[in-house]
Amino acid sequence: MRSTELLVEASVAIHRFDTGETEYVQVFDVPCTWVWDDGSRESAEYWAVVKYIYDNHMRTNDTISITYWAGTPVKSGENQ
């Protein structure tokens, strides 16, 4: 299985259901494994950010808009 380990950074708007407000967050060093045969690198990076945001910043019924994301391959021997 061919894959590449990536670290992703992103800018995300979180629309809070309970208050109607929008919170803007930036995340860095989100771990991502892109399995080449399973889909595009962009898709792997996007879904890594979605999972990270839902696991760490979301409340029930909130929605998100990812306004920017970019991944960088992890150098061999680099700690994640």
C-alpha positions, -999 to 999 in steps of 0.1 A, spaced: 0 0 0 16 33 -11 10 62 13 24 95 23 23 110 58 13 147 58 8 175 83 -21 198 74 -28 234 83 -62 250 78 -85 280 84 -120 271 94 -152 290 101 -174 273 127 -210 285 126 -224 281 161 -260 269 161 -268 280 196 -256 316 193 -257 322 155 -222 335 157 -192 324 135 -159 315 152 -127 315 130 -100 290 140 -67 281 125 -53 246 130 -17 234 124 0 200 122 -31 179 118 -18 144 110 -30 129 77 -22 96 59 -28 98 22 -33 63 8 -26 68 -29 -50 42 -42 -79 53 -20 -83 89 -33 -67 122 -40 -43 139 -17 -66 170 -15 -94 147 -3 -73 131 24 -62 165 37 -97 179 37 -112 150 56 -83 150 81 -92 186 89 -129 178 91 -123 150 115 -99 171 136 -124 200 139 -153 177 147 -133 159 174 -119 190 190 -140 221 183 -176 211 175 -208 212 195 -241 196 184 -256 212 153 -227 234 145 -216 236 109 -182 244 94 -166 259 63 -130 251 55 -117 282 38 -81 271 33 -60 240 38 -26 228 27 -5 198 35 32 192 38 48 158 36 65 147 69 102 144 64 117 110 71 126 108 108 106 139 118 84 136 149 48 142 145 
